[in-house]
Amino acid sequence: MTKLGRLDRDGIDVSVTVKTLAEMGVKIYCLALGGADLTSSSGTMIMNVLNAGASSSGTC
C-alpha cells in the first residue's frame, strides 16, 4: 500500500486488519514509510506511533 490511511480510516481498524492479514501469512508493506513491513515488530511499533499521533491531532 502507499499510505496507512488507504488501508482503513481508523487506526484501530488498521491494526486489526494488519494483524488479521499477518495471521493469514500476508505481509503488508507501506511505501510511504520506506517499504516498512507493518507485520514485523518494528513495523507494528511504527504503525502504533503513527496511530497515536493521528488520534491526538485528530487527523489520519
Secondary structure, DSSP 8 states (H G I E B T S, - for coil): ---GGGT-SSHHHHHHHHHHHHHTT---EEGGGTSEETTSHHHHHHHHHHHHHHHHHT--
